[in-house]
């Protein structure tokens, strides 16, 4: 799996802005040498013990999972998507939609009120790691890399949060 992820880093398809292929344009390949600094007091070794290698690669090293490979891509259950690292609630299934890009997509983060994300569990950061600027999405609690947000989503928000399944933990609603 690690070899596949390294090979995907070199694919030009994922790094071409505006390209409407089967994957999300600019889907978060990140700088493999940069490890996200966490607000949680865990060392690199602690994160590696807590997470699978793929979870570590995506959330702590700003990687991305292969398109159409994530376990939550086609999940239609009602519930909440939490951060795999710290369990913070991030996205509601009510805001999930099928974008056809290969990654779970959401129109807004959980806790957003009238475009105010101050109570949401995410933060946005500028990312120019691929030579152009886009918005990275990270967990507010632990700085885990989740994915990116793009301005080509459905109304009324017009946003598409393109999020790696491996960065999430789904908790179904109790009926």
HELIX and SHEET records of a PDB file:
HELIX    1   1 UNK A    2  UNK A    9  1                                   8    
HELIX    2   2 UNK A   12  UNK A   15  5                                   4    
HELIX    3   3 UNK A   44  UNK A   50  1                                   7    
HELIX    4   4 UNK A   53  UNK A   61  1                                   9    
HELIX    5   5 UNK A   93  UNK A   95  5                                   3    
HELIX    6   6 UNK A  165  UNK A  167  5                                   3    
SHEET    1   A 3 UNK A  89  UNK A  92  0                                        
SHEET    2   A 3 UNK A  79  UNK A  83 -1                                        
SHEET    3   A 3 UNK A 168  UNK A 172 -1                                        
SHEET    1   B 6 UNK A  96  UNK A  97  0                                        
SHEET    2   B 6 UNK A 104  UNK A 106 -1                                        
SHEET    3   B 6 UNK A 160  UNK A 163 -1                                        
SHEET    4   B 6 UNK A 145  UNK A 150 -1                                        
SHEET    5   B 6 UNK A 134  UNK A 139 -1                                        
SHEET    6   B 6 UNK A 122  UNK A 127 -1                                        
END                                                                             
